[in-house]
Amino acid sequence: MYAVLTLNIIDIGSWSENVLDYFLNTNQIKTRDGAEIIWYHAANTKSQMKEAIQSGAHMVEADILLCGEEEGNGEPIMAHPPETNSDNTLQAWLNEIVNTKKGIKLDFKSLAAVKPSMMLLEGIKLDLRRPVWINADILPGPNGSNTVVDAKRFLNTVTSFCPDVTLSLGWTTGWQPQQCNEGYSWAMVKEMAQICDTLTQPVTFPVRAALVRQSKSELLWLLQKSNRYSLTVWTGRHDEYSIEDLLYLRENFDKSRVYYDILEPQNSEFRKAIGIEVRI
C-alpha cells in the first residue's frame, strides 16, 4: 500500500504526465477532451510572455534559438526565425513560468540550442511540476522545404538530460493556396513510427490542419501503433481550411488524443461548434 501511494505522488506533476490528467487533477478542465486545452502560441518576447501568463491558456508554446549560434557558445533565447535576437532568454522565461500552473512546449528549429536548453531545464526540475513538451521537426513532410533537425542527435540529447519529457516530433511542411496540397504519406508516417518505436516517452505528432483531412487513414494508423501517441493540430497563419475539416477530424479520432493549437478566428468558431466555452 505504501509503495503504491508513493509512486502515485511521484507521478503527479511529472513532465511526462498526460496533459489532460494534469489539468483535470488541478481542476483546470472538466473532461478528458483535447479540445479543452487552450494554447498560447509564440510567447517569445517579454510582453508576449506576460500576456501568456495572464491569459486563460493551459499550455504556453515558445521558440528557442541560440544567440551567437555560429560561434557555438551562445545563450538560449526566445525567438522564431527569421528573428535572431530577443529581449528574452530561456533562463528568464523559465523563471517566470515556474510561478504559474501552465504547461510548456519548447520548439527547437536547430540542434545547437538543444543541449544548453536541456541543461537549464534540468536545473529547475523540482520547481517545474507540470507537463513539459519538447518539439522539433525531425522528418521532411508534405511540401516541406525547411531543414529538419537531426532526429538521432536531437532525441539522444533530449532524453539524456530530460528523459521524462513528452516529445513533440513533427515533419517540415508547406501549404500552397489554390493548389491540391497532398497530405502525410504512408512513407512519412511509417518512417516516424520506426523512429518512435524504441522510445518510452509519450509522443505527440504536430500535424498541419490544412493537411489532416486527406491524411486520415495514415494518421489513424500511426496513433494505433501506441497508446503513448497523440496529435497536436496546428495551422500556418495564411493556411485555408474549414471548421468542417476540424469536425471531421474530431469525429474520426479519439477526443482524448487530439489537441488543437490553432489561430483565431477558427479557434473560437471550432470551440463554439463543439460546445466548449471560449476563454481568453
C-alpha positions as CSV (number, residue, x, y, z in Angstrom):
1,M,0.0,0.0,0.0
2,Y,2.7,2.4,1.0
3,A,4.8,1.8,-2.2
4,V,1.8,2.3,-4.5
5,L,0.9,5.5,-2.7
6,T,4.5,6.8,-3.1
7,L,4.5,6.1,-6.8
8,N,1.3,7.9,-7.3
9,I,2.7,11.0,-5.6
10,I,5.8,11.0,-7.7
11,D,3.7,10.8,-10.9
12,I,1.6,13.9,-10.1
13,G,3.0,16.9,-11.9
14,S,5.8,14.9,-13.7
15,W,7.0,16.3,-17.0
16,S,5.6,13.4,-19.0
17,E,2.2,13.4,-17.3
18,N,-0.7,13.4,-19.7
19,V,-1.8,16.9,-20.3
20,L,-5.4,16.1,-19.7
21,D,-4.7,14.2,-16.5
22,Y,-2.6,17.1,-15.2
23,F,-5.3,19.8,-15.9
24,L,-8.1,17.6,-14.7
25,N,-6.2,16.9,-11.4
26,T,-5.6,20.6,-10.9
27,N,-9.3,21.4,-11.7
28,Q,-8.5,23.5,-14.7
29,I,-10.6,21.5,-17.2
30,K,-13.7,19.4,-16.8
31,T,-13.4,16.4,-19.3
32,R,-10.8,14.2,-21.0
33,D,-11.1,16.2,-24.2
34,G,-8.0,17.6,-26.0
35,A,-10.1,20.4,-27.4
36,E,-10.5,21.8,-23.8
37,I,-6.8,22.7,-23.7
38,I,-6.1,26.3,-24.5
39,W,-2.8,27.2,-26.1
40,Y,-0.8,30.4,-26.2
41,H,1.4,30.3,-29.3
42,A,4.8,32.0,-29.7
43,A,5.2,33.5,-26.2
44,N,8.7,34.7,-27.0
45,T,9.2,38.3,-26.1
46,K,8.8,39.6,-22.6
47,S,5.5,41.3,-23.5
48,Q,4.1,38.1,-25.1
49,M,5.3,36.1,-22.1
50,K,3.4,38.5,-19.8
51,E,0.3,38.2,-21.9
52,A,0.5,34.4,-21.9
53,I,0.8,34.2,-18.2
54,Q,-2.2,36.5,-17.7
55,S,-4.2,34.6,-20.3
56,G,-6.5,31.6,-19.8
57,A,-4.1,29.4,-21.7
58,H,-3.2,26.0,-20.2
59,M,-0.2,25.4,-22.4
60,V,2.4,28.0,-23.4
61,E,4.4,27.5,-26.5
62,A,7.7,29.3,-27.3
63,D,10.6,29.1,-29.7
64,I,14.3,28.7,-28.8
65,L,17.3,29.8,-30.8
66,L,21.0,30.0,-29.7
67,C,22.2,33.6,-29.5
68,G,25.6,33.6,-31.3
69,E,24.9,30.1,-32.7
70,E,27.6,30.4,-35.3
71,E,30.2,30.7,-32.5
72,G,28.7,27.7,-30.7
73,N,28.8,29.2,-27.2
74,G,25.7,31.3,-27.1
75,E,22.8,31.6,-24.7
76,P,19.4,30.2,-25.5
77,I,17.0,33.0,-26.3
78,M,13.3,33.1,-27.2
79,A,12.8,33.8,-30.9
80,H,11.4,32.3,-34.1
81,P,13.3,32.5,-37.4
82,P,13.8,34.8,-39.2
83,E,14.3,36.7,-36.0
84,T,17.7,36.2,-34.5
85,N,17.5,38.5,-31.4
86,S,15.2,38.7,-28.5
87,D,14.6,40.7,-25.3
88,N,14.0,37.4,-23.5
89,T,16.3,34.5,-22.6
90,L,15.2,30.9,-21.8
91,Q,16.5,31.3,-18.3
92,A,14.4,34.4,-17.7
93,W,11.4,32.7,-19.4
94,L,11.6,29.7,-17.2
95,N,12.0,31.8,-14.1
96,E,8.6,33.4,-14.9
97,I,6.8,30.2,-15.9
98,V,7.6,28.3,-12.7
99,N,5.3,30.8,-10.8
100,T,2.3,29.6,-12.8
101,K,0.4,26.4,-13.2
102,K,0.8,26.3,-17.0
103,G,2.4,23.5,-19.0
104,I,5.0,24.4,-21.6
105,K,6.1,23.4,-25.1
106,L,9.5,24.4,-26.3
107,D,10.1,24.4,-30.0
108,F,13.6,24.0,-31.5
109,K,14.5,24.9,-35.1
110,S,18.1,23.8,-34.8
111,L,20.2,21.4,-32.8
112,A,22.6,23.9,-31.4
113,A,20.2,25.3,-28.8
114,V,19.0,21.9,-27.5
115,K,21.8,20.9,-25.1
116,P,22.2,24.2,-23.3
117,S,18.4,24.4,-23.0
118,M,18.1,20.9,-21.6
119,M,20.8,21.8,-19.0
120,L,18.7,24.8,-17.9
121,L,15.5,22.7,-17.7
122,E,17.3,20.0,-15.7
123,G,18.4,22.7,-13.2
124,I,14.8,23.8,-12.4
125,K,13.2,20.4,-12.5
126,L,12.0,20.4,-8.9
127,D,10.3,23.8,-9.3
128,L,8.6,22.9,-12.6
129,R,6.0,20.3,-11.8
130,R,3.8,20.2,-14.8
131,P,3.8,18.9,-18.4
132,V,6.9,19.8,-20.5
133,W,6.8,19.2,-24.2
134,I,10.0,19.4,-26.4
135,N,9.3,19.9,-30.1
136,A,11.3,19.6,-33.3
137,D,10.6,18.8,-36.9
138,I,12.7,15.7,-37.5
139,L,11.5,14.5,-40.9
140,P,10.6,16.1,-44.2
141,G,6.8,16.2,-44.8
142,P,4.3,17.4,-47.4
143,N,5.8,20.3,-49.4
144,G,8.4,20.7,-46.7
145,S,11.3,22.9,-47.6
146,N,12.8,23.9,-44.2
147,T,15.8,22.0,-42.8
148,V,15.0,19.2,-40.5
149,V,16.6,18.8,-37.0
150,D,18.7,15.6,-37.0
151,A,16.4,13.1,-35.3
152,K,19.0,10.8,-33.7
153,R,21.1,13.6,-32.2
154,F,18.0,15.6,-31.1
155,L,16.5,12.6,-29.3
156,N,19.8,11.5,-27.7
157,T,20.4,15.0,-26.3
158,V,16.9,15.5,-25.0
159,T,16.5,12.1,-23.4
160,S,20.0,12.0,-21.9
161,F,19.2,15.3,-19.9
162,C,15.4,15.1,-19.6
163,P,14.2,11.6,-20.1
164,D,10.7,12.2,-18.7
165,V,9.5,14.9,-21.0
166,T,6.8,14.5,-23.7
167,L,8.3,14.5,-27.1
168,S,6.6,16.5,-29.9
169,L,8.0,15.2,-33.1
170,G,6.9,16.6,-36.5
171,W,7.5,16.9,-40.2
172,T,8.5,20.0,-42.1
173,T,5.5,21.1,-44.2
174,G,4.4,23.7,-46.7
175,W,1.0,24.8,-47.9
176,Q,0.2,26.4,-51.3
177,P,-3.1,28.4,-51.9
178,Q,-5.3,27.4,-54.8
179,Q,-3.4,24.1,-55.3
180,C,-4.0,20.5,-54.4
181,N,-2.0,20.0,-51.3
182,E,-1.1,16.4,-50.6
183,G,-1.3,15.1,-47.0
184,Y,1.1,13.0,-44.9
185,S,2.0,9.9,-47.0
186,W,2.3,6.3,-45.8
187,A,6.1,6.6,-46.2
188,M,6.2,9.6,-43.9
189,V,4.1,8.1,-41.1
190,K,5.9,4.7,-41.3
191,E,9.3,6.4,-41.0
192,M,8.1,8.3,-38.0
193,A,6.7,5.2,-36.4
194,Q,10.0,3.4,-36.9
195,I,11.9,6.3,-35.1
196,C,9.4,6.3,-32.2
197,D,9.1,2.6,-31.8
198,T,12.1,2.4,-29.4
199,L,11.1,5.4,-27.3
200,T,9.4,5.1,-24.0
201,Q,8.2,8.7,-23.6
202,P,4.8,10.0,-24.6
203,V,4.9,11.4,-28.2
204,T,2.6,13.9,-29.8
205,F,2.8,14.5,-33.5
206,P,2.2,18.1,-34.6
207,V,0.1,18.0,-37.8
208,R,-0.9,20.9,-40.1
209,A,-4.7,21.5,-40.0
210,A,-4.9,22.1,-43.8
211,L,-3.3,18.6,-44.5
212,V,-5.0,16.4,-41.9
213,R,-8.3,15.5,-43.6
214,Q,-6.5,14.0,-46.6
215,S,-4.3,12.0,-44.2
216,K,-7.0,10.4,-42.0
217,S,-6.0,6.8,-42.7
218,E,-2.3,7.4,-42.3
219,L,-2.6,9.3,-39.0
220,L,-5.1,6.8,-37.6
221,W,-2.7,4.0,-38.3
222,L,0.1,6.0,-36.6
223,L,-1.9,6.6,-33.5
224,Q,-2.9,2.9,-33.3
225,K,0.8,2.0,-33.0
226,S,0.9,3.0,-29.3
227,N,-1.3,4.4,-26.6
228,R,1.6,6.8,-25.9
229,Y,0.8,8.7,-29.1
230,S,-1.3,11.8,-29.8
231,L,-1.8,14.5,-32.4
232,T,-1.5,18.3,-32.0
233,V,-3.2,20.1,-34.8
234,W,-1.6,23.5,-35.7
235,T,-2.0,25.9,-38.5
236,G,0.0,28.4,-40.6
237,R,-1.1,32.0,-40.4
238,H,-2.2,32.0,-44.0
239,D,-3.5,28.4,-44.4
240,E,-7.0,27.9,-45.6
241,Y,-9.1,25.2,-44.0
242,S,-12.6,24.9,-42.7
243,I,-14.2,24.2,-39.4
244,E,-15.7,21.2,-41.1
245,D,-12.2,19.8,-41.5
246,L,-11.7,20.0,-37.8
247,L,-15.1,18.5,-37.0
248,Y,-14.3,15.6,-39.4
249,L,-11.0,15.0,-37.5
250,R,-12.9,15.1,-34.2
251,E,-15.5,12.6,-35.5
252,N,-12.8,10.1,-36.6
253,F,-10.2,10.3,-33.8
254,D,-10.3,9.7,-30.1
255,K,-11.1,13.1,-28.5
256,S,-8.6,12.5,-25.7
257,R,-5.7,12.1,-28.2
258,V,-6.0,15.2,-30.3
259,Y,-5.1,18.7,-29.2
260,Y,-5.8,21.9,-31.2
261,D,-3.2,24.7,-31.2
262,I,-5.0,26.8,-33.8
263,L,-5.3,30.5,-34.5
264,E,-8.3,32.9,-34.4
265,P,-10.9,33.1,-35.6
266,Q,-11.1,29.4,-36.3
267,N,-10.2,28.5,-32.7
268,S,-13.3,30.3,-31.3
269,E,-15.5,29.1,-34.1
270,F,-14.4,25.5,-33.6
271,R,-14.9,25.6,-29.8
272,K,-18.3,27.1,-30.2
273,A,-19.3,24.4,-32.8
274,I,-18.4,21.6,-30.3
275,G,-19.9,23.3,-27.3
276,I,-16.7,24.2,-25.4
277,E,-16.5,27.5,-23.6
278,V,-14.4,30.1,-25.4
279,R,-11.9,31.6,-22.9
280,I,-9.3,34.3,-23.5
